[in-house]
């Protein structure tokens, strides 16, 4: 495990080295909503993508939190999770 961070609004992102199927893997999740893993070939790419994914997860969680009084943030999360996975396949 190279890096492992948790967001206070309910998500985690981890960067692993020497994963068996690829040199690097990024695994992230929003508790109760998704778990997503990407495999990457270089450390530079993995570090860059880790930071981008971490920022995107934080933005999604914060947007959902802003609508939590309306529907618990469900609509924002459903739409956002789909976009996130498309953006970071």
HTML snippet that shows the backbone in 3Dmol.js (N, CA, C, O; Angstrom):
<script src="https://3Dmol.org/build/3Dmol-min.js"></script>
<div id="view" style="width:600px;height:400px;position:relative"></div>
<script>
const pdb = `
ATOM      1  N   UNK A   1       0.849  -1.166   0.000  1.00  0.00           N
ATOM      2  CA  UNK A   1       0.000   0.000   0.000  1.00  0.00           C
ATOM      3  C   UNK A   1       0.901   1.237   0.000  1.00  0.00           C
ATOM      4  O   UNK A   1       1.741   1.415   0.883  1.00  0.00           O
ATOM      5  N   UNK A   2       0.706   2.079  -1.003  1.00  0.00           N
ATOM      6  CA  UNK A   2       1.503   3.290  -1.127  1.00  0.00           C
ATOM      7  C   UNK A   2       0.813   4.455  -0.415  1.00  0.00           C
ATOM      8  O   UNK A   2       1.436   5.197   0.345  1.00  0.00           O
ATOM      9  N   UNK A   3      -0.492   4.596  -0.680  1.00  0.00           N
ATOM     10  CA  UNK A   3      -1.275   5.668  -0.063  1.00  0.00           C
ATOM     11  C   UNK A   3      -2.664   5.139   0.248  1.00  0.00           C
ATOM     12  O   UNK A   3      -3.184   4.271  -0.453  1.00  0.00           O
ATOM     13  N   UNK A   4      -3.258   5.674   1.309  1.00  0.00           N
ATOM     14  CA  UNK A   4      -4.606   5.281   1.696  1.00  0.00           C
ATOM     15  C   UNK A   4      -5.212   6.441   2.467  1.00  0.00           C
ATOM     16  O   UNK A   4      -4.708   6.832   3.520  1.00  0.00           O
ATOM     17  N   UNK A   5      -6.310   6.993   1.930  1.00  0.00           N
ATOM     18  CA  UNK A   5      -6.920   8.158   2.565  1.00  0.00           C
ATOM     19  C   UNK A   5      -8.431   7.981   2.639  1.00  0.00           C
ATOM     20  O   UNK A   5      -9.049   7.349   1.781  1.00  0.00           O
ATOM     21  N   UNK A   6      -9.002   8.554   3.686  1.00  0.00           N
ATOM     22  CA  UNK A   6     -10.440   8.503   3.894  1.00  0.00           C
ATOM     23  C   UNK A   6     -10.991   9.921   3.917  1.00  0.00           C
ATOM     24  O   UNK A   6     -10.397  10.822   4.508  1.00  0.00           O
ATOM     25  N   UNK A   7     -12.143  10.107   3.261  1.00  0.00           N
ATOM     26  CA  UNK A   7     -12.817  11.408   3.258  1.00  0.00           C
ATOM     27  C   UNK A   7     -13.864  11.393   4.367  1.00  0.00           C
ATOM     28  O   UNK A   7     -14.533  10.383   4.587  1.00  0.00           O
ATOM     29  N   UNK A   8     -13.996  12.498   5.050  1.00  0.00           N
ATOM     30  CA  UNK A   8     -14.904  12.574   6.206  1.00  0.00           C
ATOM     31  C   UNK A   8     -16.376  12.396   5.828  1.00  0.00           C
ATOM     32  O   UNK A   8     -17.191  12.082   6.696  1.00  0.00           O
ATOM     33  N   UNK A   9     -16.733  12.588   4.567  1.00  0.00           N
ATOM     34  CA  UNK A   9     -18.121  12.416   4.148  1.00  0.00           C
ATOM     35  C   UNK A   9     -18.427  10.996   3.677  1.00  0.00           C
ATOM     36  O   UNK A   9     -19.525  10.733   3.186  1.00  0.00           O
ATOM     37  N   UNK A  10     -17.479  10.088   3.820  1.00  0.00           N
ATOM     38  CA  UNK A  10     -17.780   8.685   3.573  1.00  0.00           C
ATOM     39  C   UNK A  10     -17.195   8.054   2.329  1.00  0.00           C
ATOM     40  O   UNK A  10     -17.907   7.392   1.574  1.00  0.00           O
ATOM     41  N   UNK A  11     -15.901   8.252   2.106  1.00  0.00           N
ATOM     42  CA  UNK A  11     -15.241   7.615   0.970  1.00  0.00           C
ATOM     43  C   UNK A  11     -13.802   7.277   1.342  1.00  0.00           C
ATOM     44  O   UNK A  11     -13.250   7.796   2.313  1.00  0.00           O
ATOM     45  N   UNK A  12     -13.217   6.400   0.547  1.00  0.00           N
ATOM     46  CA  UNK A  12     -11.824   6.005   0.751  1.00  0.00           C
ATOM     47  C   UNK A  12     -11.183   5.819  -0.614  1.00  0.00           C
ATOM     48  O   UNK A  12     -11.832   5.393  -1.569  1.00  0.00           O
ATOM     49  N   UNK A  13      -9.885   6.148  -0.693  1.00  0.00           N
ATOM     50  CA  UNK A  13      -9.116   5.928  -1.915  1.00  0.00           C
ATOM     51  C   UNK A  13      -7.750   5.389  -1.520  1.00  0.00           C
ATOM     52  O   UNK A  13      -7.127   5.865  -0.571  1.00  0.00           O
ATOM     53  N   UNK A  14      -7.297   4.388  -2.263  1.00  0.00           N
ATOM     54  CA  UNK A  14      -6.023   3.731  -1.957  1.00  0.00           C
ATOM     55  C   UNK A  14      -5.219   3.534  -3.237  1.00  0.00           C
ATOM     56  O   UNK A  14      -5.769   3.299  -4.313  1.00  0.00           O
ATOM     57  N   UNK A  15      -3.917   3.637  -3.091  1.00  0.00           N
ATOM     58  CA  UNK A  15      -2.985   3.377  -4.183  1.00  0.00           C
ATOM     59  C   UNK A  15      -2.088   2.228  -3.751  1.00  0.00           C
ATOM     60  O   UNK A  15      -1.441   2.278  -2.705  1.00  0.00           O
ATOM     61  N   UNK A  16      -2.063   1.174  -4.594  1.00  0.00           N
ATOM     62  CA  UNK A  16      -1.254  -0.006  -4.288  1.00  0.00           C
ATOM     63  C   UNK A  16      -0.202  -0.212  -5.368  1.00  0.00           C
ATOM     64  O   UNK A  16      -0.401   0.145  -6.529  1.00  0.00           O
ATOM     65  N   UNK A  17       0.917  -0.793  -4.966  1.00  0.00           N
ATOM     66  CA  UNK A  17       2.014  -1.124  -5.882  1.00  0.00           C
ATOM     67  C   UNK A  17       2.129  -2.642  -5.968  1.00  0.00           C
ATOM     68  O   UNK A  17       1.842  -3.357  -5.008  1.00  0.00           O
ATOM     69  N   UNK A  18       2.560  -3.123  -7.149  1.00  0.00           N
ATOM     70  CA  UNK A  18       2.783  -4.558  -7.375  1.00  0.00           C
ATOM     71  C   UNK A  18       1.539  -5.380  -7.041  1.00  0.00           C
ATOM     72  O   UNK A  18       1.529  -6.191  -6.115  1.00  0.00           O
ATOM     73  N   UNK A  19       0.504  -5.142  -7.824  1.00  0.00           N
ATOM     74  CA  UNK A  19      -0.812  -5.716  -7.539  1.00  0.00           C
ATOM     75  C   UNK A  19      -1.060  -7.081  -8.155  1.00  0.00           C
ATOM     76  O   UNK A  19      -2.131  -7.658  -7.965  1.00  0.00           O
ATOM     77  N   UNK A  20      -0.119  -7.592  -8.865  1.00  0.00           N
ATOM     78  CA  UNK A  20      -0.305  -8.894  -9.507  1.00  0.00           C
ATOM     79  C   UNK A  20      -0.690  -8.755 -10.970  1.00  0.00           C
ATOM     80  O   UNK A  20       0.004  -9.277 -11.843  1.00  0.00           O
ATOM     81  N   UNK A  21      -1.779  -8.063 -11.249  1.00  0.00           N
ATOM     82  CA  UNK A  21      -2.222  -7.899 -12.641  1.00  0.00           C
ATOM     83  C   UNK A  21      -1.668  -6.638 -13.286  1.00  0.00           C
ATOM     84  O   UNK A  21      -1.706  -6.507 -14.509  1.00  0.00           O
ATOM     85  N   UNK A  22      -1.160  -5.718 -12.496  1.00  0.00           N
ATOM     86  CA  UNK A  22      -0.598  -4.459 -13.016  1.00  0.00           C
ATOM     87  C   UNK A  22       0.370  -3.895 -11.983  1.00  0.00           C
ATOM     88  O   UNK A  22       0.297  -4.234 -10.802  1.00  0.00           O
ATOM     89  N   UNK A  23       1.267  -3.039 -12.432  1.00  0.00           N
ATOM     90  CA  UNK A  23       2.207  -2.444 -11.488  1.00  0.00           C
ATOM     91  C   UNK A  23       1.540  -1.595 -10.386  1.00  0.00           C
ATOM     92  O   UNK A  23       2.026  -1.545  -9.256  1.00  0.00           O
ATOM     93  N   UNK A  24       0.418  -0.927 -10.729  1.00  0.00           N
ATOM     94  CA  UNK A  24      -0.266  -0.071  -9.758  1.00  0.00           C
ATOM     95  C   UNK A  24      -1.773  -0.227  -9.882  1.00  0.00           C
ATOM     96  O   UNK A  24      -2.292  -0.500 -10.965  1.00  0.00           O
ATOM     97  N   UNK A  25      -2.470  -0.051  -8.767  1.00  0.00           N
ATOM     98  CA  UNK A  25      -3.930  -0.062  -8.759  1.00  0.00           C
ATOM     99  C   UNK A  25      -4.416   1.054  -7.842  1.00  0.00           C
ATOM    100  O   UNK A  25      -3.848   1.315  -6.781  1.00  0.00           O
ATOM    101  N   UNK A  26      -5.478   1.694  -8.285  1.00  0.00           N
ATOM    102  CA  UNK A  26      -6.178   2.674  -7.449  1.00  0.00           C
ATOM    103  C   UNK A  26      -7.558   2.090  -7.191  1.00  0.00           C
ATOM    104  O   UNK A  26      -8.292   1.772  -8.126  1.00  0.00           O
ATOM    105  N   UNK A  27      -7.904   1.953  -5.923  1.00  0.00           N
ATOM    106  CA  UNK A  27      -9.219   1.484  -5.525  1.00  0.00           C
ATOM    107  C   UNK A  27      -9.871   2.593  -4.725  1.00  0.00           C
ATOM    108  O   UNK A  27      -9.272   3.147  -3.804  1.00  0.00           O
ATOM    109  N   UNK A  28     -11.105   2.912  -5.085  1.00  0.00           N
ATOM    110  CA  UNK A  28     -11.819   3.943  -4.342  1.00  0.00           C
ATOM    111  C   UNK A  28     -13.262   3.515  -4.164  1.00  0.00           C
ATOM    112  O   UNK A  28     -13.786   2.685  -4.907  1.00  0.00           O
ATOM    113  N   UNK A  29     -13.879   4.095  -3.176  1.00  0.00           N
ATOM    114  CA  UNK A  29     -15.274   3.778  -2.928  1.00  0.00           C
ATOM    115  C   UNK A  29     -15.972   4.875  -2.169  1.00  0.00           C
ATOM    116  O   UNK A  29     -15.366   5.625  -1.404  1.00  0.00           O
ATOM    117  N   UNK A  30     -17.257   4.945  -2.402  1.00  0.00           N
ATOM    118  CA  UNK A  30     -18.141   5.782  -1.598  1.00  0.00           C
ATOM    119  C   UNK A  30     -18.989   4.796  -0.814  1.00  0.00           C
ATOM    120  O   UNK A  30     -19.719   3.994  -1.395  1.00  0.00           O
ATOM    121  N   UNK A  31     -18.890   4.859   0.486  1.00  0.00           N
ATOM    122  CA  UNK A  31     -19.524   3.861   1.339  1.00  0.00           C
ATOM    123  C   UNK A  31     -21.005   3.713   1.020  1.00  0.00           C
ATOM    124  O   UNK A  31     -21.763   4.683   1.046  1.00  0.00           O
ATOM    125  N   UNK A  32     -21.406   2.474   0.718  1.00  0.00           N
ATOM    126  CA  UNK A  32     -22.787   2.171   0.410  1.00  0.00           C
ATOM    127  C   UNK A  32     -23.199   2.454  -1.020  1.00  0.00           C
ATOM    128  O   UNK A  32     -24.348   2.203  -1.384  1.00  0.00           O
ATOM    129  N   UNK A  33     -22.283   2.977  -1.853  1.00  0.00           N
ATOM    130  CA  UNK A  33     -22.646   3.373  -3.213  1.00  0.00           C
ATOM    131  C   UNK A  33     -21.810   2.718  -4.296  1.00  0.00           C
ATOM    132  O   UNK A  33     -22.359   2.252  -5.295  1.00  0.00           O
ATOM    133  N   UNK A  34     -20.515   2.672  -4.126  1.00  0.00           N
ATOM    134  CA  UNK A  34     -19.688   2.116  -5.206  1.00  0.00           C
ATOM    135  C   UNK A  34     -18.340   1.684  -4.672  1.00  0.00           C
ATOM    136  O   UNK A  34     -17.865   2.150  -3.637  1.00  0.00           O
ATOM    137  N   UNK A  35     -17.741   0.769  -5.429  1.00  0.00           N
ATOM    138  CA  UNK A  35     -16.345   0.378  -5.253  1.00  0.00           C
ATOM    139  C   UNK A  35     -15.785   0.273  -6.664  1.00  0.00           C
ATOM    140  O   UNK A  35     -16.353  -0.415  -7.512  1.00  0.00           O
ATOM    141  N   UNK A  36     -14.675   0.953  -6.913  1.00  0.00           N
ATOM    142  CA  UNK A  36     -14.132   1.037  -8.276  1.00  0.00           C
ATOM    143  C   UNK A  36     -12.618   0.892  -8.222  1.00  0.00           C
ATOM    144  O   UNK A  36     -11.955   1.518  -7.394  1.00  0.00           O
ATOM    145  N   UNK A  37     -12.072   0.056  -9.115  1.00  0.00           N
ATOM    146  CA  UNK A  37     -10.626  -0.156  -9.181  1.00  0.00           C
ATOM    147  C   UNK A  37     -10.134   0.115 -10.592  1.00  0.00           C
ATOM    148  O   UNK A  37     -10.767  -0.269 -11.576  1.00  0.00           O
ATOM    149  N   UNK A  38      -8.993   0.785 -10.669  1.00  0.00           N
ATOM    150  CA  UNK A  38      -8.297   1.031 -11.946  1.00  0.00           C
ATOM    151  C   UNK A  38      -6.897   0.461 -11.845  1.00  0.00           C
ATOM    152  O   UNK A  38      -6.282   0.484 -10.779  1.00  0.00           O
ATOM    153  N   UNK A  39      -6.396  -0.049 -12.956  1.00  0.00           N
ATOM    154  CA  UNK A  39      -5.051  -0.583 -13.011  1.00  0.00           C
ATOM    155  C   UNK A  39      -4.218   0.299 -13.919  1.00  0.00           C
ATOM    156  O   UNK A  39      -4.651   0.667 -15.011  1.00  0.00           O
ATOM    157  N   UNK A  40      -3.009   0.640 -13.459  1.00  0.00           N
ATOM    158  CA  UNK A  40      -2.153   1.571 -14.183  1.00  0.00           C
ATOM    159  C   UNK A  40      -0.749   1.007 -14.313  1.00  0.00           C
ATOM    160  O   UNK A  40      -0.303   0.197 -13.500  1.00  0.00           O
ATOM    161  N   UNK A  41      -0.058   1.462 -15.366  1.00  0.00           N
ATOM    162  CA  UNK A  41       1.235   0.883 -15.695  1.00  0.00           C
ATOM    163  C   UNK A  41       2.455   1.588 -15.145  1.00  0.00           C
ATOM    164  O   UNK A  41       3.530   0.991 -15.084  1.00  0.00           O
ATOM    165  N   UNK A  42       2.319   2.863 -14.737  1.00  0.00           N
ATOM    166  CA  UNK A  42       3.509   3.572 -14.250  1.00  0.00           C
ATOM    167  C   UNK A  42       3.190   4.339 -12.969  1.00  0.00           C
ATOM    168  O   UNK A  42       2.044   4.690 -12.690  1.00  0.00           O
ATOM    169  N   UNK A  43       4.239   4.581 -12.214  1.00  0.00           N
ATOM    170  CA  UNK A  43       4.066   5.304 -10.955  1.00  0.00           C
ATOM    171  C   UNK A  43       3.622   6.744 -11.191  1.00  0.00           C
ATOM    172  O   UNK A  43       2.764   7.251 -10.468  1.00  0.00           O
ATOM    173  N   UNK A  44       4.194   7.408 -12.192  1.00  0.00           N
ATOM    174  CA  UNK A  44       3.794   8.794 -12.480  1.00  0.00           C
ATOM    175  C   UNK A  44       2.318   8.869 -12.840  1.00  0.00           C
ATOM    176  O   UNK A  44       1.595   9.726 -12.333  1.00  0.00           O
ATOM    177  N   UNK A  45       1.873   7.979 -13.709  1.00  0.00           N
ATOM    178  CA  UNK A  45       0.465   7.955 -14.092  1.00  0.00           C
ATOM    179  C   UNK A  45      -0.417   7.649 -12.889  1.00  0.00           C
ATOM    180  O   UNK A  45      -1.463   8.273 -12.711  1.00  0.00           O
ATOM    181  N   UNK A  46      -0.008   6.705 -12.072  1.00  0.00           N
ATOM    182  CA  UNK A  46      -0.796   6.328 -10.897  1.00  0.00           C
ATOM    183  C   UNK A  46      -0.922   7.495  -9.916  1.00  0.00           C
ATOM    184  O   UNK A  46      -2.006   7.751  -9.393  1.00  0.00           O
ATOM    185  N   UNK A  47       0.170   8.192  -9.668  1.00  0.00           N
ATOM    186  CA  UNK A  47       0.124   9.338  -8.741  1.00  0.00           C
ATOM    187  C   UNK A  47      -0.763  10.454  -9.286  1.00  0.00           C
ATOM    188  O   UNK A  47      -1.548  11.047  -8.546  1.00  0.00           O
ATOM    189  N   UNK A  48      -0.635  10.740 -10.588  1.00  0.00           N
ATOM    190  CA  UNK A  48      -1.451  11.788 -11.209  1.00  0.00           C
ATOM    191  C   UNK A  48      -2.929  11.427 -11.156  1.00  0.00           C
ATOM    192  O   UNK A  48      -3.765  12.257 -10.799  1.00  0.00           O
ATOM    193  N   UNK A  49      -3.245  10.192 -11.512  1.00  0.00           N
ATOM    194  CA  UNK A  49      -4.644   9.758 -11.509  1.00  0.00           C
ATOM    195  C   UNK A  49      -5.209   9.667 -10.090  1.00  0.00           C
ATOM    196  O   UNK A  49      -6.385   9.961  -9.874  1.00  0.00           O
ATOM    197  N   UNK A  50      -4.400   9.273  -9.145  1.00  0.00           N
ATOM    198  CA  UNK A  50      -4.831   9.215  -7.747  1.00  0.00           C
ATOM    199  C   UNK A  50      -5.300  10.594  -7.298  1.00  0.00           C
ATOM    200  O   UNK A  50      -6.378  10.728  -6.720  1.00  0.00           O
ATOM    201  N   UNK A  51      -4.495  11.614  -7.561  1.00  0.00           N
ATOM    202  CA  UNK A  51      -4.853  12.975  -7.144  1.00  0.00           C
ATOM    203  C   UNK A  51      -6.118  13.461  -7.858  1.00  0.00           C
ATOM    204  O   UNK A  51      -6.976  14.091  -7.239  1.00  0.00           O
ATOM    205  N   UNK A  52      -6.233  13.170  -9.155  1.00  0.00           N
ATOM    206  CA  UNK A  52      -7.422  13.578  -9.907  1.00  0.00           C
ATOM    207  C   UNK A  52      -8.671  12.878  -9.374  1.00  0.00           C
ATOM    208  O   UNK A  52      -9.714  13.507  -9.197  1.00  0.00           O
ATOM    209  N   UNK A  53      -8.561  11.585  -9.122  1.00  0.00           N
ATOM    210  CA  UNK A  53      -9.705  10.833  -8.614  1.00  0.00           C
ATOM    211  C   UNK A  53     -10.074  11.269  -7.208  1.00  0.00           C
ATOM    212  O   UNK A  53     -11.256  11.353  -6.875  1.00  0.00           O
ATOM    213  N   UNK A  54      -9.092  11.542  -6.394  1.00  0.00           N
ATOM    214  CA  UNK A  54      -9.344  12.010  -5.027  1.00  0.00           C
ATOM    215  C   UNK A  54     -10.123  13.330  -5.054  1.00  0.00           C
ATOM    216  O   UNK A  54     -11.080  13.499  -4.298  1.00  0.00           O
ATOM    217  N   UNK A  55      -9.722  14.252  -5.907  1.00  0.00           N
ATOM    218  CA  UNK A  55     -10.422  15.535  -6.031  1.00  0.00           C
ATOM    219  C   UNK A  55     -11.841  15.346  -6.545  1.00  0.00           C
ATOM    220  O   UNK A  55     -12.776  15.972  -6.046  1.00  0.00           O
ATOM    221  N   UNK A  56     -12.000  14.482  -7.544  1.00  0.00           N
ATOM    222  CA  UNK A  56     -13.332  14.232  -8.100  1.00  0.00           C
ATOM    223  C   UNK A  56     -14.256  13.584  -7.073  1.00  0.00           C
ATOM    224  O   UNK A  56     -15.437  13.924  -7.001  1.00  0.00           O
ATOM    225  N   UNK A  57     -13.733  12.663  -6.287  1.00  0.00           N
ATOM    226  CA  UNK A  57     -14.537  12.050  -5.228  1.00  0.00           C
ATOM    227  C   UNK A  57     -14.968  13.086  -4.196  1.00  0.00           C
ATOM    228  O   UNK A  57     -16.124  13.104  -3.774  1.00  0.00           O
ATOM    229  N   UNK A  58     -14.048  13.939  -3.795  1.00  0.00           N
ATOM    230  CA  UNK A  58     -14.370  14.979  -2.808  1.00  0.00           C
ATOM    231  C   UNK A  58     -15.453  15.913  -3.345  1.00  0.00           C
ATOM    232  O   UNK A  58     -16.385  16.262  -2.620  1.00  0.00           O
ATOM    233  N   UNK A  59     -15.336  16.317  -4.603  1.00  0.00           N
ATOM    234  CA  UNK A  59     -16.338  17.202  -5.199  1.00  0.00           C
ATOM    235  C   UNK A  59     -17.706  16.528  -5.244  1.00  0.00           C
ATOM    236  O   UNK A  59     -18.720  17.166  -4.964  1.00  0.00           O
ATOM    237  N   UNK A  60     -17.739  15.259  -5.590  1.00  0.00           N
ATOM    238  CA  UNK A  60     -18.994  14.519  -5.641  1.00  0.00           C
ATOM    239  C   UNK A  60     -19.625  14.417  -4.251  1.00  0.00           C
ATOM    240  O   UNK A  60     -20.824  14.646  -4.092  1.00  0.00           O
ATOM    241  N   UNK A  61     -18.826  14.076  -3.261  1.00  0.00           N
ATOM    242  CA  UNK A  61     -19.345  13.963  -1.896  1.00  0.00           C
ATOM    243  C   UNK A  61     -19.859  15.297  -1.369  1.00  0.00           C
ATOM    244  O   UNK A  61     -20.891  15.350  -0.700  1.00  0.00           O
ATOM    245  N   UNK A  62     -19.147  16.360  -1.669  1.00  0.00           N
ATOM    246  CA  UNK A  62     -19.567  17.680  -1.204  1.00  0.00           C
ATOM    247  C   UNK A  62     -20.854  18.117  -1.896  1.00  0.00           C
ATOM    248  O   UNK A  62     -21.715  18.721  -1.256  1.00  0.00           O
ATOM    249  N   UNK A  63     -21.009  17.827  -3.188  1.00  0.00           N
ATOM    250  CA  UNK A  63     -22.244  18.152  -3.904  1.00  0.00           C
ATOM    251  C   UNK A  63     -23.417  17.355  -3.334  1.00  0.00           C
ATOM    252  O   UNK A  63     -24.508  17.899  -3.163  1.00  0.00           O
ATOM    253  N   UNK A  64     -23.203  16.088  -3.042  1.00  0.00           N
ATOM    254  CA  UNK A  64     -24.263  15.263  -2.455  1.00  0.00           C
ATOM    255  C   UNK A  64     -24.625  15.764  -1.064  1.00  0.00           C
ATOM    256  O   UNK A  64     -25.797  15.764  -0.686  1.00  0.00           O
ATOM    257  N   UNK A  65     -23.641  16.183  -0.315  1.00  0.00           N
ATOM    258  CA  UNK A  65     -23.886  16.689   1.032  1.00  0.00           C
ATOM    259  C   UNK A  65     -24.745  17.948   0.997  1.00  0.00           C
ATOM    260  O   UNK A  65     -25.570  18.169   1.884  1.00  0.00           O
ATOM    261  N   UNK A  66     -24.549  18.771  -0.034  1.00  0.00           N
ATOM    262  CA  UNK A  66     -25.340  20.003  -0.167  1.00  0.00           C
ATOM    263  C   UNK A  66     -26.810  19.720  -0.423  1.00  0.00           C
ATOM    264  O   UNK A  66     -27.657  20.554  -0.102  1.00  0.00           O
ATOM    265  N   UNK A  67     -27.134  18.567  -0.992  1.00  0.00           N
ATOM    266  CA  UNK A  67     -28.530  18.218  -1.267  1.00  0.00           C
ATOM    267  C   UNK A  67     -29.056  17.171  -0.288  1.00  0.00           C
ATOM    268  O   UNK A  67     -30.127  16.605  -0.506  1.00  0.00           O
ATOM    269  N   UNK A  68     -28.329  16.913   0.768  1.00  0.00           N
ATOM    270  CA  UNK A  68     -28.704  15.860   1.716  1.00  0.00           C
ATOM    271  C   UNK A  68     -30.069  16.099   2.344  1.00  0.00           C
ATOM    272  O   UNK A  68     -30.774  15.136   2.645  1.00  0.00           O
ATOM    273  N   UNK A  69     -30.462  17.349   2.550  1.00  0.00           N
ATOM    274  CA  UNK A  69     -31.761  17.627   3.163  1.00  0.00           C
ATOM    275  C   UNK A  69     -32.912  17.275   2.235  1.00  0.00           C
ATOM    276  O   UNK A  69     -34.012  16.971   2.697  1.00  0.00           O
ATOM    277  N   UNK A  70     -32.669  17.314   0.932  1.00  0.00           N
ATOM    278  CA  UNK A  70     -33.731  17.049  -0.035  1.00  0.00           C
ATOM    279  C   UNK A  70     -33.991  15.547  -0.174  1.00  0.00           C
ATOM    280  O   UNK A  70     -35.114  15.085   0.031  1.00  0.00           O
ATOM    281  N   UNK A  71     -32.963  14.800  -0.518  1.00  0.00           N
ATOM    282  CA  UNK A  71     -33.142  13.358  -0.758  1.00  0.00           C
ATOM    283  C   UNK A  71     -31.981  12.532  -0.230  1.00  0.00           C
ATOM    284  O   UNK A  71     -31.757  11.408  -0.680  1.00  0.00           O
ATOM    285  N   UNK A  72     -31.263  13.072   0.701  1.00  0.00           N
ATOM    286  CA  UNK A  72     -30.105  12.371   1.233  1.00  0.00           C
ATOM    287  C   UNK A  72     -28.917  12.368   0.281  1.00  0.00           C
ATOM    288  O   UNK A  72     -27.957  11.621   0.468  1.00  0.00           O
ATOM    289  N   UNK A  73     -28.995  13.221  -0.753  1.00  0.00           N
ATOM    290  CA  UNK A  73     -27.928  13.285  -1.741  1.00  0.00           C
ATOM    291  C   UNK A  73     -27.976  12.183  -2.780  1.00  0.00           C
ATOM    292  O   UNK A  73     -27.049  12.040  -3.578  1.00  0.00           O
ATOM    293  N   UNK A  74     -29.058  11.395  -2.780  1.00  0.00           N
ATOM    294  CA  UNK A  74     -29.148  10.218  -3.654  1.00  0.00           C
ATOM    295  C   UNK A  74     -29.053  10.563  -5.144  1.00  0.00           C
ATOM    296  O   UNK A  74     -28.302   9.923  -5.880  1.00  0.00           O
ATOM    297  N   UNK A  75     -29.804  11.563  -5.585  1.00  0.00           N
ATOM    298  CA  UNK A  75     -29.801  11.899  -7.013  1.00  0.00           C
ATOM    299  C   UNK A  75     -28.403  12.317  -7.468  1.00  0.00           C
ATOM    300  O   UNK A  75     -27.921  11.867  -8.507  1.00  0.00           O
ATOM    301  N   UNK A  76     -27.764  13.173  -6.689  1.00  0.00           N
ATOM    302  CA  UNK A  76     -26.414  13.630  -7.031  1.00  0.00           C
ATOM    303  C   UNK A  76     -25.458  12.442  -7.064  1.00  0.00           C
ATOM    304  O   UNK A  76     -24.632  12.341  -7.971  1.00  0.00           O
ATOM    305  N   UNK A  77     -25.560  11.550  -6.095  1.00  0.00           N
ATOM    306  CA  UNK A  77     -24.665  10.393  -6.063  1.00  0.00           C
ATOM    307  C   UNK A  77     -24.919   9.439  -7.230  1.00  0.00           C
ATOM    308  O   UNK A  77     -23.970   8.954  -7.847  1.00  0.00           O
ATOM    309  N   UNK A  78     -26.178   9.168  -7.537  1.00  0.00           N
ATOM    310  CA  UNK A  78     -26.467   8.246  -8.644  1.00  0.00           C
ATOM    311  C   UNK A  78     -25.906   8.782  -9.957  1.00  0.00           C
ATOM    312  O   UNK A  78     -25.265   8.045 -10.707  1.00  0.00           O
ATOM    313  N   UNK A  79     -26.143  10.045 -10.233  1.00  0.00           N
ATOM    314  CA  UNK A  79     -25.627  10.632 -11.467  1.00  0.00           C
ATOM    315  C   UNK A  79     -24.104  10.782 -11.413  1.00  0.00           C
ATOM    316  O   UNK A  79     -23.412  10.524 -12.398  1.00  0.00           O
ATOM    317  N   UNK A  80     -23.602  11.190 -10.278  1.00  0.00           N
ATOM    318  CA  UNK A  80     -22.169  11.435 -10.129  1.00  0.00           C
ATOM    319  C   UNK A  80     -21.326  10.182 -10.193  1.00  0.00           C
ATOM    320  O   UNK A  80     -20.239  10.200 -10.771  1.00  0.00           O
ATOM    321  N   UNK A  81     -21.798   9.105  -9.618  1.00  0.00           N
ATOM    322  CA  UNK A  81     -21.054   7.840  -9.645  1.00  0.00           C
ATOM    323  C   UNK A  81     -20.917   7.362 -11.088  1.00  0.00           C
ATOM    324  O   UNK A  81     -19.846   6.909 -11.493  1.00  0.00           O
ATOM    325  N   UNK A  82     -21.980   7.457 -11.854  1.00  0.00           N
ATOM    326  CA  UNK A  82     -21.908   7.048 -13.260  1.00  0.00           C
ATOM    327  C   UNK A  82     -20.891   7.879 -14.032  1.00  0.00           C
ATOM    328  O   UNK A  82     -20.087   7.336 -14.789  1.00  0.00           O
ATOM    329  N   UNK A  83     -20.926   9.195 -13.842  1.00  0.00           N
ATOM    330  CA  UNK A  83     -19.963  10.064 -14.528  1.00  0.00           C
ATOM    331  C   UNK A  83     -18.532   9.775 -14.074  1.00  0.00           C
ATOM    332  O   UNK A  83     -17.610   9.774 -14.889  1.00  0.00           O
ATOM    333  N   UNK A  84     -18.347   9.534 -12.783  1.00  0.00           N
ATOM    334  CA  UNK A  84     -17.024   9.257 -12.232  1.00  0.00           C
ATOM    335  C   UNK A  84     -16.423   8.016 -12.886  1.00  0.00           C
ATOM    336  O   UNK A  84     -15.269   8.037 -13.314  1.00  0.00           O
ATOM    337  N   UNK A  85     -17.197   6.940 -12.966  1.00  0.00           N
ATOM    338  CA  UNK A  85     -16.700   5.691 -13.537  1.00  0.00           C
ATOM    339  C   UNK A  85     -16.413   5.847 -15.027  1.00  0.00           C
ATOM    340  O   UNK A  85     -15.465   5.255 -15.542  1.00  0.00           O
ATOM    341  N   UNK A  86     -17.228   6.640 -15.720  1.00  0.00           N
ATOM    342  CA  UNK A  86     -16.949   6.911 -17.137  1.00  0.00           C
ATOM    343  C   UNK A  86     -15.669   7.725 -17.312  1.00  0.00           C
ATOM    344  O   UNK A  86     -14.888   7.480 -18.232  1.00  0.00           O
ATOM    345  N   UNK A  87     -15.461   8.692 -16.424  1.00  0.00           N
ATOM    346  CA  UNK A  87     -14.280   9.556 -16.516  1.00  0.00           C
ATOM    347  C   UNK A  87     -13.003   8.816 -16.130  1.00  0.00           C
ATOM    348  O   UNK A  87     -11.935   9.093 -16.678  1.00  0.00           O
ATOM    349  N   UNK A  88     -13.104   7.894 -15.207  1.00  0.00           N
ATOM    350  CA  UNK A  88     -11.945   7.139 -14.712  1.00  0.00           C
ATOM    351  C   UNK A  88     -12.188   5.643 -14.894  1.00  0.00           C
ATOM    352  O   UNK A  88     -12.386   4.920 -13.917  1.00  0.00           O
ATOM    353  N   UNK A  89     -12.172   5.174 -16.154  1.00  0.00           N
ATOM    354  CA  UNK A  89     -12.486   3.748 -16.414  1.00  0.00           C
ATOM    355  C   UNK A  89     -11.387   2.805 -15.928  1.00  0.00           C
ATOM    356  O   UNK A  89     -11.508   1.589 -16.075  1.00  0.00           O
TER     357      UNK A  89
END
`;
const viewer = $3Dmol.createViewer("view");
viewer.addModel(pdb, "pdb");
viewer.setStyle({}, {cartoon: {color: "spectrum"}});
viewer.zoomTo();
viewer.render();
</script>
